[in-house]
């Protein structure tokens, strides 16, 4: 029998797991084998140490406080990681495509609303400043005169009306004569239409004073001014 | 060509009889607060008699805080009465300044405050009601709608210069001046004639019946035109007596003195109000973004010399302003930044995990 078997029996013998026959064989071998005897001594030292350790019983000074401290630490450590969970969940929520697109849409909507309102306000201020700066601008340009004068129409369509048409701006459409407002004064006022013969010379104008008077009378009787207020027909 | 303005002529008709009347410069300044309250300050400037006499066409009772100042002790001119009152809201203004027709100017106020996300929009309107006392004769009996539009525009153009008529317009207006004047005179004649007729009925004399007077109405008017033009109401008694050829006119006149005096009082009120110059300022919260004011300086809109128009027409002075809601801007900014931060951080975390 080899030493290896007897050394295994040495370990099993500690817990009484070998038979009586094996125990007798082991005793006889130990008398003859120095190596196995040394192994037996090591085992006995180790067992003695273990027995001493087993006999040691730790007794804390204040076991209740120790328990409370341990439980407190356990609770603290168990709750700390949990506080991060909602934030993680929230951030993970933003990874959803629908949430991401919705977020971008909301941001754009808010920004665009602000910009639109700002632009509307600036536009209103700009319109107001424009009106303040040029109150006459848009009103006079929209005015026009319409009148009827068969005499003037006849003159305008004839060769005689050449000088008149060169000096006075008007258009003839069917029976209607339209005069832009900026020229209506030149057309209608006593200082111009009636005095054209004196200014241009009666022969150059080709219209006698009587014809001019007739034109003025017809124009005065039929002149109608149309104008627009604030872009709306009046 | 001479510039003819019907409204100017009509006004001159009044002004011709105003030489002895006072002329105040009445400036109303309304400061609109963000809570809807309005601080109204009325400044009346004139000589000492006008200011101290206290006959104003606007309501200034003991609820107003008043102060009279003058530039130097020796000067009689430019006495200034400053009256201030704070109104809770425009409803209170409407109650206090609503006025009484024929006694004071009548005002109507509205203030709309609307929340528009990043801005709060304020819309303030101040409307003066026409104070022309007698309008029983419709103007459309004498002027066409187109002519009326022309006169209206001309009147607006005179004080606002926003709707300038060309010199050529005066041609069309020349023809309507006599008709406009007649409308003016008939409107003055009608109430006096009506009150006289009541006097005739009260007097109840067989030699002066209401039928006789009514049949002579046109003659009475024709003879009264000059006196009406000059505003000499008392002269009408003599004219009536001459036309009707009976001294009983005096008795009939005196039978309804109260009615005739009321007509005269209302004419006097109209005449006095016409003699004043009116200025209105409105101070708005925030930036002014719209108004029909003639002048805008900072957050103050100003109107002036509008009573020629306001005499016959309802005139609304309006102003709109916007005030930035900084709290809304801040909340929106924080919200947008938070969303953007969450989005960016979540993307970065995913990359780190990968």
Interface residues (C-beta under 8 A of the other chain):
Chain A: X90 X91 X92 X93 X94 X95 X100 X103 X104 X106 X107 X110 X111 X113 X114 X117 X118 X121 X124 X125 X127 X128 X132 X135 X136 X139 X140 X143 X145 X181 X184 X185 X187 X188 X189 X190 X191 X220 X223 X224 X225 X227 X229 X234
Chain B: X1 X116 X117 X118 X119 X146 X149 X150 X153 X160 X161 X162 X163 X164 X166 X167 X168 X169 X171 X172 X287 X288 X289 X290 X291 X295 X296 X320 X322 X329 X332 X335 X336 X339 X340 X342 X343 X345 X346 X347 X349 X350
